[in-house]
Amino acid sequence: MDFIHSFGLTRNAKIIDVGGGDSNLVDFLLEEGFQTITVLDISAIAIEKGKNVNWKICDITDFKPSTTFDVWHDRATMTHLRIIDFIYQSKK
C-alpha cells in the first residue's frame, strides 16, 4: 500500500490491478475506501469474488480500456510479457 499511498490519490482515483485476480490488494484498497477499482486477470476462477469492483476477465494483450487510470499496478505481468516475447523472438 505504500506504493499506492505515494501518489497522494483521492478515494475516487481510478486504479487497475493487472494480474491481480487472487491478490489481496483489492481488499486493502476497499478497506481504505477506494471506489473505482478494476482488476484484470486472464483467469475467471481467480477473480470470482463478489466485491464492489470492476472485474475484467481478459488477456492483457487483448485489453482495450474504455477509460484512463490514475494508477496501473501489476504483479510483474509486463515483465513476464517482455520475457516471453524475448524468448519467442529468440527462437525464430
N, C-alpha and C positions, 0 to 999 in steps of 0.2 A: 504494500500500500504506500510505502514511501515514494515509489515511482509515480503513482497517481497523484499523491499529495504535492509532489514537486511542481506540478503545473498550476497550482492555485485555482483549481476549477470550481465553478458553481455546481450545485447539485443537479442542475439540468443540462450539464455538459453531455455531449454525445460520445459514448465510449464503446469501442468494439474490441472484443477479445477473440482473436482468431486462433482456432485450435483449442479453445478453452472449454470444450463440452463437459469434461469431467473435473474442471478446475474449481477451486473454492473462491477464486477471485470474485465471481459474480455474487457470492454470498456476502463477502466483505463489502462490496460496493452497495448492495441493497441495505445492509445493516447501517451504512453511513448515510443513507438517504439519496443516493444517486438514482435518477429516474429514467434516464434514456440510455439503456444498456442493450447492446447487441452482442450475442455470442454466435460465432460461426464455427461450425465443425462439420467434417465430412461424414461423421457417424451419427445417425439418428438415435442410436442407443445411448450414446454419450450425453445427449442433450435432452433426454426425456425427463425434464423437471418442470413442475408446474409453477414456476415463479413468474413474476411480472417483468418478463424480459423478452426482447425480440430475438427469438431463436431462428437461426438460419442453418439449414442442412444443405451444404454446398461444398464443392471443391473450391478452394481459394483461387485456383487458376481460372475458374469459371464465374467468380463472384463479380457482379456488376452492381455496386451500391447505388441506391436511389437518393442517397444523402451524403453529406460530408461528415467526418468525425473529428472531434476535438482531440481525442487520444486513440491511437491504434496500438493495441497490446497484442503480442503474440508470444507463444512459448517456443521460440526458435523455429517457428514454421517457415519463415522466409529463409533462414539459414539452411534448413533441410532442402528447400526447393532449389537453392543455388547449388548445393552439393549434388543433388540428384541430376540437375541439368548438366553440371560439370562431368559427372560420371557418364551420362548419356552421350554428351558431345565427345568425350574421350574414346568411346567405343566405336565411333563412326570411322 
